[in-house]
Amino acid sequence: MYRSRPVGNLDSDALSFLSSMDDDVDLFFYDILGSQAHVIMLFESHILTQKEVVDILIGLNQLVSNPEQLNRPGINSSEDIHEMIESAIIRITGIDSGGKMHTARSRNDQVVLDIRMKLRDDVNSICTEILRLARSLVRVAEENVDTIMPMYTHLQQAQLGVLSQYMLSYCYSLIRNFERYYDAFTRINASPLGACAIGGSSMDIDREKVATMLGFSGIVYNSVDATSSRDFLIEFVSICLNTMLDLCRMSEDFILWSTSEFGFIVLDDKYSSSSSAMPQKKNPDPLELIRGKTATIQGDFVSISSIMKGLPSGYSRDLQELKPLLWKTSSTLRDSIKIMERIVSTLYVDKKAAYNSSSKSYAIALDIAEQLIRDGDISFRVAHKVIGALVESASTRGNIPMNALSVDDIAIVLKNIDFSHPILTSEKIYKTIQSITPETSIKLRRTKGSPNKNEQAFMISYLKSVLDKYESELEHRIQDLTKMQNNLVNRIKRIIDQGSP
């Protein structure tokens, strides 16, 4: 096939080097769909006769039912899935009918059509998994609005918070990624078919009709843009990388919190591994692999953008190398989200361990400083200096909690930093420190989005409503594509029935 000017067959090693068959398996279904819609359009544009379109459609149905026909002798020397399918159709129908299937199209617009159709299904699948994970995070958040734990910056205890605050933060990140995918879908969902090799066709075809049959919202209008551009693909992989980076951050948090030193959570045994030598070990291997796979997706993104760098307008064979990277990125991300959802939905939270760590923490320091500002009308920097000196005193006494400092201890610190105040005496500061418990620390937070219980309730309610909305919209989008496929199947059946003797 496709050897009109070159004489003879390709060298076997050259064919193996050129072939993308191993990477085209995922495109088989989409290439059939695109071919079905294309030949129906050719028939309705009076380019194919009824017999020709019926012969081709029956042949395509046979390939769907019996794809092993593709591997018969004489067909397995194809460079790609597009050539293999056309060769099979010509063998089934004869060249006079099957040889017309490729009229007014090229592999250049055909391959990008297939990629766009697969990619929009991948987007919907990934979006489904994202919403499922977000639901699990919200459920864990609801169960842990009172689970007080340290919050960290620079991996140092910073302020006290609640576990639900972390879970909801992941949920917000995931929803932003969902919105990116959902928006990118509109740019993916445009048909390039009919742009042909690069400059369109002189045949009187109807590009919009094919687009409608395949469930696209419209066409990529400019023929050069339709066959050359892969920005939609780079955008997709970029969002995948962003999503994996969020999963990576979650993984690192969970890995730390599950260590003996932290002990805030326990991973379910189904999502932990053992050591071959150390019987006490329970390793968070799935989480570690998510971290590692984030790097592979980052590498895929760099590879894809590097392949695109410097290419001229129009199809170049370099673009073939995008497909394996794209499929790997999509499947790796989808698998990572699934595993993360199962880890989240089965993890055990040790509320007592989290609270014990909070009760010994200096993470209440900012809360105490802000109380001194209110009580004594002093500047933040003065309060910062006073509390910093008190923390230093406590830490040098064996890291005792701040509430273990006596009035005399506080008086010595105030004298050393030359601090005196008519209201903020050592006795007053002592009482303030004693009044700030982990529970009080959380309750005192007033800003929107803080760990305060009322704010947690608001965020949970808001996120639930957002998830309800997005789940409904996504379901409608998926149903539209399913309806498209059903309509195409019915349309094919009618054409075949009408053309049967």
Protein Blocks (a to p, Z undefined) as FASTA:
>chain_A
ZZlmbgcjddfklmmmmpcklmmmmmmmmmmmmmmmmmmmmmmnomacfklmmmmmmmmm
mmmmmmmlmmgghilmcfbfklmmmmmmmmmnopklmmmmmgoiafklmmmmmmmmmmmm
mmmmmmmmmmmmmmmmmmmmmmmmmmccdddehhiafbdcdfklmmmmmmmmmmmmmmmm
mmmmmmmmpcfehnlmmnopfbdcdfklmmmmnopabdcfblmlmmmpcklmmmmmmmmm
mmmmmmmmmmmmmmmmmpmklomaccdfklcccdfklmmbccfkklmmmmmmmmmmmmmm
mmmmmmmgopaedjdfklmmmmmmmmmmmmmmmmmmmmmmmmmmmpccdfklmmmmmmmp
cklmmmmmmmmmmmnopafklmmmmmmmmmmmmmmnopaafklpcfklmmmmmmmnopac
fklgfklmmmmmmmmcfklmmmmpmbghiabfklmmmmmmmmmmmmmmmmmmmmmmmmmm
mmmmmmmmmmmmmmmmmmpZZ
